[in-house]
Amino acid sequence: MSAKKQQRQNYIMQVANELGYVSKEKVAEELETSVETIRRDINELCEKKLLQRALGGAQPYKTTVRHDALYINRVHQNKNERLSIGEAASGLIRDGMIIAFDSGTSIQSLASSVANVHNVTLVTDSLPTAIILYNKIETGQISGRVIVIGGEMNHDRCTAGAMADDEIDRYHFDLAFISCTSLSLQCVSSFNLDLCHFSRHIMKNSIENVLIAESEKVDTNSLYGFANLSDFRRIIVDDRHPIPRPILDYLAKCGTELTVAKLGKYEKT
């Protein structure tokens, strides 16, 4: 390898490690060379598993794929983060709306935060979420009805598979709340293929889609990609971890609004 190439690649790695992302156009400008030269350098670094490709450039290589813990464990993790996200997300629900919820502990926290709305129709495949919402109707905190999508129950206490996908396709929604295992510039992903399919069916039948996720999931990848960041009108996260600049720039470019729920505002002890 020539000395110049080594210097370029050292600089590329330095930028990627310091910022979490390197833009091939920006590096080409800074080093006064062609974008094609930087692209070749990045490709070589990716082949060596020092970087991995990202939109417009690359980011440090990650050797692990994020996966979900067991449901019983997730219920007790990140409670304050999920509470903050749920409080922020519940403010989007208005009287008379038809709302879809997919499954997960973040969605359950959102359901716990729903209040003071009337004549709403709430549709979900999650039994815990359905129970939370129905209890709110019974106690007069909200008014409307809860619809549970049928199918075979899985270990997350929700229905999944072809039966659930077929039924959800009969509905149309004003707003859909979607959860995930990971989100990055590459995609929004989950560890469960059946749940990915169900979320995609919800999204295609909804006027507006909102993604909710703890900030620790940002800039990570999981097994199955089911959506892009640009598929969502809004993304809601907590403020525990900072959002990388490349993701902020991409969201601004594609018009996806980002809400960062202030943890201290909703934190309970």
C-alpha positions, 0 to 999 in steps of 0.5 A: 500500500502506498504511503498516500493511501495509508494516510487517507485510510488512517484519516478516514478511520480517525473521522469514523471513530471520532464522529461515528460516521464518515462522509465520502464527499466531505473527506474527498473535499478535505483531502482534495481528492476524488470521491471515487478514490475515497469510495475505493478506500472505504470499500477496502476498509469495509472488506477488512471489517474496519468499517461498514457501509452507511448512507453516503459513507461509512461507520465503524464496524459493529460485530454484534447484532442486537436482539431482544431479551426475554419478555419477562426481563424487558418489562423491568428494563428502561422503565423511566425511558419508556415512560417518557416516550409513552407520555410524549407519544400519547399526546398525538392521540386525538378524539375519534381517531382509529389507532393501531399499536404493534407489540412490545414493552414500549407500546405498553408504556404508551398504552399506560399513558393514554388519557382524556381522549374520547370515541377512539378505536384502538387496535392491537395484536398485544394482549397486555396492551389491549388489557391496559387500554380496556381498563382505561375505558372501564375506569372512564379515563378514555372512551371508545373500544379496543379490538384485538387482532386474532391469531396464535399467541407467541412468547411476547403475549401477542398474536403473529403470523399469517392469520394476524397479517390477513386480519390487520389488512382489513383495517385502516388507521389514522395513526400507527405506533410502531416499536423496534429492536434497532434503528439505524441509517440502514433500516429499522429492524427487529429480531422477530420476523413475524412481528416485522411482517405484522408491523409492515402490514399496519404501516401500509394501512395507516395515514401516519406512522410513528416509531417509538424506541429507547435511545439505546436502540439508535445506531444499532442493527438487528436481524430483520429490517422491516422499514426505513427511517423515512417511512415514519412521520415522527420518531420518538426517543428518550434523551438518555443517549445522544442521537448521532449527527448523520441520523439527525441530518438524514431525518431532516433531509427526509422530513421525519420529525424527531421528538426527544422525550426529556427523561427528567420530566416524566421520571418517577421513583 
